[in-house]
Amino acid sequence: MARTPKYPSIQLQGATVAITGAARGIGRATAEAFLAAGANVVIGDRDIAIAEETATALGSRCRAVALDVGSRSDFDAFIRATEDAFGPIDVLVNNAGIMPLGLFVDESDKLTAAQINVNLWGPINGMRSVLPQMITAKRGHVVNVASLAGKTPTPGAATYSATKHAVVGLSLTVRDEVAAHGVSVSVVCPSLVNTELGSGLPIPASVSLEPSAIAAEIVATVRTRRAQTVIPRWLGAAVDTANLLPSGIQERARKLVKANEVGATANSDPARESYLRRIDEQVTGS
């Protein structure tokens, strides 16, 4: 039996951590958690004004840098800025993501491209920017934030689900490629979270998560180097079991809980208005 590689320990006190999409939500909560553990943090976000407000609120060990994760040159600049501020990166958290909802046949090509650009090219660019130096140093850790939608069909979010399936596969494969160099890659798959991204969705209390819960699991991977974490854990086991069932049973189960109706109707909820406006601005460049 192959043994799990023993990765060099990363002490968070004084460590350098870079986090994408961290002006709000899970990213901000993750920055708070790493700062509480003693790390120095640089947050990257397209919305630099909000990112700077967040960094100021979080204190002198937190900096903000403008970042479009879909741009390799932007990501390279983000990595350089992080190193200039606090030294070589110990941990990179690829958190940035967007989730517009609606039927696949109604989705515009531009909206599809935007999701692929942020949700998939973001982690690709991030890992290609930071892994070479981690490999040279023979230590380092990357956390890619995917979603439960990366492990199960998600009607009303087809492209989003596709990108998150891709991030899961990407993470686990790259993990195997770099393990011998002392570098680890973990993927975290949250259920629905109480953030703007999840606004307008009917979130059952049993799977409703706060950003701080996801942040705690992300920080924990620095210690455990766990390959994949579904949050909540019990739901991951349930999804894995459900995926073994015949497709007809799975489809009937989704119909029973009206899964096909959620994504198609959530955008009409006023709670998603400001979030969708920001995505539209990103897609149109206005």
TAKA-V145134 format. One line per field, one symbol per residue. psi: psi as a letter, one per 20 degrees, with the letter a starting at -180 (. if undefined). A space follows every 50 residues. Layout:
psi->???
//
This chain:
psi->ppqpqoqpqophojqppppqljhrcggghgggghghijrpppppqhnhgh ghgggghirijpqqpppohioghggghggghghhgiaqphpponhpqqmq qrqgiipqhhhghgghgghghghggghhhhhghgggikqrppppocqhij iqqnpilggggghhgghgggghghghhihijjpqpqppnqbpqmrhhjqi pnoqhhjpqqhhhgghhghhhhghkpgppppqghhghgggghiiqqhggg hhghhhjkhiighhihiiphhighghggghhggij.
//
